[in-house]
Amino acid sequence: MDEEFEKFRQIVFRDLELQNTLQSISEHDVFVSRVIELGNEFGLKFGESEVLQAMNDGRRVFIERWI
């Protein structure tokens, strides 16, 4: 996983308000754009491909765990 994106994930894991903000977004494209914007606000540079890869990785882990 991209180092910058991993730093962002750690920020999100520690910030309940940020988690709630992201969880409230129901549209896929809006979510991806907002994650990138928030990353930039924290001085982190990653793009759509990193966000989509992380989302796919999360889905795969979920499926592997429950199937």
DOZA-966653 format. One record per residue (C-alpha): residue in one letter; x, y, z. Coordinates in nm, 4 decimals, always signed. Each point is the difference from the previous one (the first is absolute). Layout:
DOZA-966653
residuo->A; px->X; py->Y; pz->Z
...
//
This chain:
DOZA-966653
residuo->M; px->+0.0000; py->+0.0000; pz->+0.0000
residuo->D; px->+0.1159; py->+0.3515; pz->-0.0739
residuo->E; px->+0.1858; py->+0.1499; pz->+0.2974
residuo->E; px->-0.1847; py->+0.3321; pz->-0.0197
residuo->F; px->-0.3359; py->-0.1730; pz->-0.0095
residuo->E; px->+0.0966; py->-0.2208; pz->+0.2959
residuo->K; px->+0.0793; py->+0.3151; pz->+0.1988
residuo->F; px->-0.3470; py->+0.1297; pz->-0.0852
residuo->R; px->-0.1598; py->-0.3259; pz->+0.1139
residuo->Q; px->+0.1755; py->+0.0290; pz->+0.3345
residuo->I; px->-0.1295; py->+0.3560; pz->+0.0396
residuo->V; px->-0.3542; py->-0.1197; pz->-0.0737
residuo->F; px->+0.0291; py->-0.2920; pz->+0.2448
residuo->R; px->+0.0865; py->+0.2464; pz->+0.2790
residuo->D; px->-0.2687; py->+0.2604; pz->-0.0821
residuo->L; px->-0.3616; py->-0.0977; pz->+0.0679
residuo->E; px->-0.1368; py->+0.3214; pz->-0.1515
residuo->L; px->+0.1895; py->-0.0624; pz->-0.3220
residuo->Q; px->-0.1277; py->-0.3590; pz->-0.0048
residuo->N; px->-0.3580; py->+0.1248; pz->+0.0358
residuo->T; px->+0.0518; py->+0.2546; pz->-0.2761
residuo->L; px->+0.1216; py->-0.2655; pz->-0.2419
residuo->Q; px->-0.2656; py->-0.2531; pz->+0.1032
residuo->S; px->-0.2728; py->+0.2535; pz->-0.0749
residuo->I; px->+0.0959; py->+0.0176; pz->-0.3698
residuo->S; px->-0.2152; py->-0.2388; pz->-0.2021
residuo->E; px->+0.1153; py->+0.0810; pz->-0.3529
residuo->H; px->+0.3091; py->-0.1872; pz->-0.1163
residuo->D; px->+0.1515; py->+0.2812; pz->-0.2084
residuo->V; px->-0.0661; py->+0.2591; pz->+0.2695
residuo->F; px->+0.1634; py->-0.2255; pz->+0.2597
residuo->V; px->+0.3142; py->-0.0485; pz->-0.2082
residuo->S; px->+0.0285; py->+0.3725; pz->-0.0721
residuo->R; px->-0.0519; py->+0.0905; pz->+0.3663
residuo->V; px->+0.2655; py->-0.2464; pz->+0.1164
residuo->I; px->+0.2491; py->+0.1557; pz->-0.2420
residuo->E; px->-0.0950; py->+0.3521; pz->+0.1137
residuo->L; px->+0.0358; py->-0.0911; pz->+0.3664
residuo->G; px->+0.3332; py->-0.1638; pz->-0.0672
residuo->N; px->+0.1190; py->+0.3200; pz->-0.1641
residuo->E; px->-0.1163; py->+0.1981; pz->+0.3045
residuo->F; px->+0.2343; py->-0.2150; pz->+0.2102
residuo->G; px->+0.2842; py->+0.0591; pz->-0.2470
residuo->L; px->-0.0257; py->-0.3497; pz->-0.1468
residuo->K; px->+0.0126; py->-0.0625; pz->-0.3718
residuo->F; px->-0.1800; py->-0.2989; pz->-0.1475
residuo->G; px->-0.2480; py->-0.0401; pz->-0.2786
residuo->E; px->-0.3090; py->-0.1821; pz->-0.1079
residuo->S; px->+0.1871; py->-0.3202; pz->-0.0810
residuo->E; px->+0.1294; py->-0.0317; pz->+0.3584
residuo->V; px->-0.3459; py->+0.0584; pz->+0.1470
residuo->L; px->-0.1633; py->-0.2505; pz->-0.2351
residuo->Q; px->+0.2697; py->-0.2586; pz->+0.0709
residuo->A; px->-0.0545; py->+0.0372; pz->+0.3748
residuo->M; px->-0.3755; py->-0.0367; pz->-0.0467
residuo->N; px->+0.0484; py->-0.3148; pz->-0.2075
residuo->D; px->+0.2443; py->-0.1420; pz->+0.2550
residuo->G; px->-0.2550; py->+0.0615; pz->+0.2757
residuo->R; px->-0.2738; py->-0.1764; pz->-0.1950
residuo->R; px->+0.2265; py->-0.2963; pz->-0.0672
residuo->V; px->+0.0892; py->-0.0365; pz->+0.3688
residuo->F; px->-0.3677; py->+0.0176; pz->+0.0952
residuo->I; px->-0.0978; py->-0.2633; pz->-0.2561
residuo->E; px->+0.2854; py->-0.2306; pz->+0.0935
residuo->R; px->-0.0936; py->+0.0254; pz->+0.3661
residuo->W; px->-0.3711; py->-0.0740; pz->-0.0424
residuo->I; px->-0.0097; py->-0.2457; pz->-0.2893
//
